[in-house]
Amino acid sequence: MYLTLALIFAVGSAVIYAVMFYLGFGFIFVIPITILFFLLQWYASPALLKYGLHLQYLKEGEMPELQQYVGEASRQAHIKAPKIAIAQLDQPNAFVFGRTPSSATLVIHKGLLSRINDRELRAVISHELGHVKHSDMVVMAVVSFIPMLAWFVAQDMFWGSMFGGNRNGELPIIAIGMIAFLVYIISQLLILALSRARESFADRYSAESTGDPASLARALIKITSGQAAAPATQRSTGAGSSISRSLYIVDPFSARRDLEMMKKYREEIRELLPEFDIDSEINRAAGKRNIAGSAVLGLFGTHPSTYKRITSLALINRNIQSGKRQ
C-alpha cells in the first residue's frame, strides 16, 4: 500500500515538474484549476451520492438492532458511529462514504438485508467500519487527484499543440502530452492496486474484530452472486468510475468474473465452507454469459476476486481457531 502511494505521488510530481519546466508559468494556471476541480469533487460527491441513490437515513428508533450493532462496532473500532442510510436497490451491496471519517455514512442496500443473515450482516458492517477506521474514503479521494491532473495535462498538451500555436516548440508539448497520458494509465492501475489492498485490509479487520471470518466469506459469496444475477443497468448503478466502484464491498462490474472464479474453484470453497451451499449461489446467476481472461481483468479490478478473499479469510479463520486451542 505504501509503495503504491509513493509511486502514485512520484509520477504525479514528475508530471507537474515537467509541465512547469518546459512550459513556464503560462501553463501554471492549469494546476490551481485542477486542484479547485478536485476540491469541488471532494466536497460535492457526498451530496451527489445522496441525491443519486435517494438514500433514506435511519431515524432514532428505526431498525434498532442494526443501529445498536453499528454503535457497538464503532466503539470497538474507536471511531465515531457513522450515519446509517438505506438505498432502495434490490442488488445486495454496502459501502461507506464521506468527506472525513467523522462525517461518514454507512449505506446498506435493501437487497442486502434480504439476502444475508444477522451474523453475515455484522461481518459486512465491520468490513465497512474498517474502511472508516483506516480513512480509506479520504485516501482514495486524495490519490484520485494524480490521474485527474495527468488527464488535464494530456488534453491541454494535445489540444494546445494543435490550436494554441507554437509554445516553446510543438515537439516537447506533444511529448509531454504523451507522457502525461501514459502517467494517467499507470496511475489508474496503481490506484486500482491500492484499492484492492485496502479491501484486503478491511476484510482482515472484519475477520479479526468479529472473530467470525466465515460469516464474511459467506456474505461475499451471496453478494457476488446477487450482483452477477442483476441486469447490467442495475449492476452499474452508482458505480461509474474506479473510485466510486471502490466504495462497494463487492465491485458490481467484476461480479460476473468473480462468479466464474467461484465456479472454477467450487470444490475448494466447499472445503473452506463445508456447511455452505455454494451451488445454489452459483446457480442463482445461471445462464449468464461467461467471462474469459479473468487474470487480465484482475488488473483492472477495484477488489480482489471473491475467491481470493475467501481463501484469505479461511487462513485467518485457521489462525483464530489455532489461537483458541492454544
N, C-alpha and C positions, 0 to 999 in steps of 0.2 A: 504494500500500500504506500509506504513512504517513498520507495523507489519510483513508483508511478507518479506520485505527486511531484517529486523532484523533476522528473522528465517532462511533465506537462508544463511546469513553470519555466523550465530551462528553454524549451522550444519556443514558448511564448515570449520570453525575454529576448531570444535571438531575433525573432521577427520584429519586435519593437526597435531593437538596436539597428537592424539592417535598414528599416524604413527611415529612421532618423539620420543614419549615416549617409545614405545615398540620395535622399530627397530633401534634406534640410528641414527648416522649420515650417515651410509652407504646408506640409502634409501633417504636421503635428496636431492639427485640428481634428483629424480623424480619431485620434486616441481619446480625447475627452468626450467626443460624441459616442464612441463605443462604450466608454465607462458609464456615461449617462444612460445609454440604452440598457446596459447590464443592470444598473441600479433600478431602473424602471421595471425591468423584468422581475427582479428580485422582490420589489415592493408590490407589484400588481399581481403576480402569479397566484398568491393565495386567494385573492378576490375572484380571479378568473376561474379557479378550480371550484370555488363555492357556487359561482353562477352557472358554470357549465354542467356540473353534476347535480345541481338542485339539492344540495345537502340539507338534511333535516337534523339539526342539533338536538341532542337529548336534553330535556329539562330535568330539573331535580325531581327525583321520584320515578322517572321513566326508566324502564329496564334496570331495576335496582341491582340485580345480581351482576350485570355487566359493569355498571358503574362502580360497584364495590370492588370487583376484581381489578379493574384498571387503577383504582386508588391504592389498593394493596400492592400491586406490582410496581406502581410508580414510587411508592415509599421504599420498597425493596431496592429499586434502582437509584434511589436518592435523586429523583428528578421531580419537577412539578408535574402533577397529573395533567395530561393533555385533555382538551375538549374532545367530546365524542360526537361523531356525526354518522348518520346512516345514509348511504347512497342507494337510491331506489333502482338498483340494477340487478338483474337476475343472475348474471355470471358471478361466480364466487371470487372474491378478492378482498384485499385490505391494504391500506397504506397510511403513512403519516406525511403531513406537510406543514410548513410554517416558515416564517422569516427567521425565527430563532427557536431553540429548544423550549424556552419558556412560553412561547406562543403557539406551540404545536397543536395540531388537530389530528386525532385518530379517526380515520374513515373506515367503516365496515360496510361492505356491500350487503344488501338484503339477501342476495343469493347465498352468501357465505353462511349466514345464520341458519339457513335451512339445510345446509349440506354437511355441516360438521357438528360433532358433539361438544359438550362443555369442556372436556379436557383438551380437545384439539383447539377450541376457540381460545382457551387460556394460553396455549403454546403459541398461537398466531399473535395474540396481543403482546406477549412477552417479546417475540421477534420484533414487532414494530416499536416497542418501547426501547429495545436495544438500539434501534436507529436513532431515536431521540437522545438516548444517553450518550451516544457517540457523535452527536451533531451531524449525522450523515446528510440531512437535508441542506444544511448550510455548506458543507464541504462540496457536495455535488453542484450546488449553485455557483460557488466560487470558481471551481475548476472549469465550469462551462464557459467562463469568460474567455479563456485562451482560444478555443476553436472559433468562438464568435469573432474575436479580434482578427484571427488569421483569415477568416472568411471575408471580413470587411476589407482587409489589406489586399487580398487576392482580387476581389471585384474592382477595387479602386485602381489597382495597377493595370489590369487588362483594359478597363474602360478608359482610364486616363491615357494609356498609350495610344488608343485609337482616336479619341476625341479631344484629349486635353493638350495636345501639342507635344513638342519635344522637351520634356522636363529632365534635364541632366542626362539626356541620351535615352532613346527608347529601349535599347537592348537591356541595360540594367533594370529598367522598370519592368519589362516583361519577365526578366529572370526572377526578380523579387516576387512578382505575382505568381509565377510557377512554384517557387519555393514556399510561398505562403499557402498556396493550395495544398501542397504536399504536407505542410505542417498541420493544416486543418484535418486532413485524413488521419495522420499519425496521432494527433492529439485526441481525435474522436475515438480511435482504437484504444488509446491509453485510458481514457475516461471509462470506456466500457469495461476494461480490465479492472479499474478501480471499483466500479460498481459491483462487479462480481465478487471482488474481495470483501467489500463491505456487507454484501448479502451473506457471505460465509460467516463473518463476524457476528451478524445478527442471529443467524441460526445457532451458533455456538452459545451466544448469550442466552437465548431462549432455552436451549437444552440444559445448560448448567443452572440457570436461575429457577427453572421449574423442576429439574431433576427428572424430566419426562421427555427425552428425545423422541421416543416412539410416537407420541401424540403429534408432535410437529411433523414427523415424517408422513404419518397418515394424512394430516391436513394438507401437506404439499401435494400428495398424490391426488386427493379429491379436488383440490383447486385446479391442478393442471388438467385433469380430465374434464372438469366443468368448463374450463376456458377453451379446451380443444373442441368440445362439442358445440360451443356457441358459434353463431354466424360471424363471419369476418367483420361485419359492421359493428357488432356488439363487442367483439374482442378488441377492436381498435378504439373504443370509446374512451376518451380522455388520455390516450396513450400514444400521442403522435411522435414526439421526439424521444431520443435515447434518455434524456434527463427525466422526462415525465414517466417513461416506461420504467425507469429505475426505481420509482417510488413504490411500485406494487410489490407484494410478496412473491408473486409469480408474474413473469413478463407475458402479457397476453399474446404478443406477436410470436413468441417461441413455444407456445403451448403444444402445437402440433408436433414440432420437432422433439420436444420432451416426451410426448406420448409415444413416439416411435422408439425412443431410447428405452422407455419402460416396457414396451412390447419385447424388445430385444433381450432385456435383462429381467424378464418377469420371474424366472426361476430364482435368481439371486435375491430379488425383492421378497419372494416367498420365504426364503431362508432368514432374511432380516426381520420380516414382519409375518411370522407364521400364522397369526390369528387374523390377518387382514385379507379380505377378498379382493386381491389385485385384479383378477379377471373381470369382475363386474365394473370396476372403474375404467379399465381399458375399453370394455365393450360399450361403455356409455357414449364414447365418441366413435364407435364403429362405423365403417363406411366412408370415413373421411379420407381425402387424398393423402397418400404417403408423401413424406418429405425426405429427400435424399440429401447427402452432403452435410450431415449434422456436425461433423468435425469442423468443416469450414464455417458453417453458420454459427458455430460456437464462438468464433472470434468476434462476431457482431452481436452477441447476446449481452443483455444487461445483467443477467443472472447466470450462475452455474446451472447446468442441466439438473433437472429434478432427481435423476438417478444418482448423480454425483453427490447431491445434497443429502440424499437418503443414506448413501454409504458413509458419508462423513458423520451423520447423526448416529449411525449404527456403531461406529468406532467410539464416539463419545459415550454412548449407552453402555458399551462394554467396559469402558474405564470407570463409569459411575458404579456399575454393578460390582466390579472388581474392588473398588474402594469400600463399598458397603460390606463385602465379605471379609475384607481385612479389618 
